[in-house]
Amino acid sequence: MTESVVTTLGPNGRWNLAALGLHAPDTVTPGDADSSGNRAADRVTARTWGRTRTRLNFTERGEGYVQFTRDPRTFVDAALSIREADEPVLDDADAWVRVEAERLGAGESGGTEWVDWALSPVESRVLCEAVPTTNRGYYAVVEATVAASRLDVDAYDRTELLDRLRYFESVVETAGGPAEREAFEQVRAYADDAW
């Protein structure tokens, strides 16, 4: 799974930011097409959890902008807060893809509703090419947002999540830079009742 930030247009005319995990297409078998000839297995998919703004906006408008950013602070804001922007493309996006979102299915897990979406690219742009680096602190921030977002979900063990958060904090302190440390402080602020 690849983590991204998605912006979707809300009813107020502003673009809502959210974290969105993307799943690469599966291997396709012959005859796997839907009635329009498209094969869901050929497309990137994503799952929204709960009755979120992203789910509502995908349902109402059927599209959004998937973006890739290296700024951990943007990712934390998207994952753990309600943040809106005037424009669909973020200033710190390295690349973006405008996608059409097609509902594939829905269900429930651990008391939370989910919806699966097939995302079809409409247009895209690379804004910044960079040599990829591996920053353990950045990835610890991403994992911390997952743990923090589950603190109030009954299906997850709160003590275990807090242990994970403390571990990710130690990784950020050891392997992260100033941006990762600032991002982890944002995680703490959004989940301040937990510590």
N, C-alpha and C positions, 0 to 999 in steps of 0.2 A: 504494500500500500504506500502511496505517496501522499504526503500531507500538502494541502494547499490552502489558500484563502479565497473564498468566493464572495463576490458582491452580487446581490440581487436587488432589483428595484422594488421598493415598498409602495404601499398605497399613498404615502405622504410625498412621493416624488424623490425620495432620497435612497441612496444605495446602502443596504445593510451588509456589514462584514461578518463573516463566520468562517470558522475552520471547516474544511471539508476533506475527508480522506478519499482518495481516488484509487480505484482498483483497475489494473490493466486488463485488457481483453483476454478472455480465455481462448483456448484452442477451439476453432470452429469445426463442426462436423457438417457434411453436406446435408441440405434440407433444413438447416437451422434458422431460416429466415421467417420474419413475421409477415403479416398480410401485405405490407407495403414493400416487401423485398429487402428490408433492412434486417440485419442480424444483430441482435442485442449483444451477442458474444464478440462482435467486431468492435464494439464501442467501450469506451471507459465507462465504468459505473461508479456510483456513489450511494451512500446510505445516509439519510437524515434521521436523527433520533429525536423523538418527542414532537410536540406541536410548535416547532420553531418558526422564526421569520423566514428562514431559507425554504423550509417546506411550503409555507404559505405562498411565498413569492414564486417558487418553481411552479406550484399548482396554478396560480393566477396568471402568470406571465410566460411560463414555459422556457425561461432562459436566464442566463447569468454570465458573469465573467470569472473564470477560474484563473487565479494568479499565483505566481511563484515568487516568493520573496525570501531573502536571506536574513531579514531583520527579525530577530526573535521577539522584539517588543510588539511588532505588528501582529505576529502570530498569537501572542498571549492575549492581546486586545480582542482579536477576532474570535478566539476560542472561549474566553471567559467573561466577556462583557457585551453590552449592547453598544455597538459603535456604528455610526452612519457617516457617509461621505456624500459630497455634492456630485462627484464624478465616479464613474464605474471603475476606472483604472487607478490604482494606488500609486503614489509618487515613488515608492520604493519597490515596485514590482520589477522583476528582472524580465518577466515574460507574462503574457496573458493570452487566454483563449476565450472568445465569446462562444458559449455553448447553448444549444437547445436541450432542454431537459424533458425526457419522456418517462412518465411513471411506469415502472415495470411490475411492481408488486408491493405488498405491505404485510406487516405482521406485528407481533408483540414479543418482547423478550424481557424477562425480569420486571414486568410491570410497565415497561416503556414501549410505546408504539414506534415503529420504524417504517420508512418508505425507501424502496430502492429506485434509483433513477439511472437511465441510460443517458449519457452526455454525448451529443454529436457536435463536433466543431463547426462553427460558421465562419469565423475569421480569427486570426491570431497575429501576434507580433512579438518578436524578441527585442527587448529594449536594452539589455546589457548582457554581454557575453563575458563570462568569468571562468577562470580555472577552478574546477571544483576542489574544495578542500573538505576534510573531515574534522569537524569541531565537536568533540564529545559534549561540550557544554551546551551547544545549540540543541543537540538531540535530547539532552537531559531536560531542557526547558520544554521541548515539545511533549515529552513523556509526562512531565509534571502537569501540563495543562490537562492531559487525559485523566490523570489521577484526581486533580482538583475538581474537574467537572463532574466526577462521580461521587464526591463526598456526601451529597444529600440524596443519593439514589439507594433505596433500601436493599437492592439486590447485591450491593457491594459491601465488603467488610471495611468499616471506617478506620479501624486500627491498622489494618494492612495498608490502606491507602495513605495514611499518615506516615507509616514506615517508609513507603515508597517515596513520598515527598521529601522526607529527611535525607534519604539516599540521593535523590536527584539534586538536592541542594548541595550535598557534599561534592558531587561530580561537577556542578557549576562552579563551585569555589575552587576546585582543583584544576579543571580543564577549560573553563570559560573565560571570556574576556569581559571588558566593561559592559558591552551590550547584553551579554548573557546574564551577567549579575543584575543589571537593571531589570531585565525581563523577569528574572526570578523574583525580584522584589515586587513586581506587578502581580505575579502569581500569588505571593503572600498577601498582597493587598486585597485581591479578589476573593481569597479564601481565608480572610483574617480571623474568622471565628473558629477555624479549625486548629490552629496552632496554640 
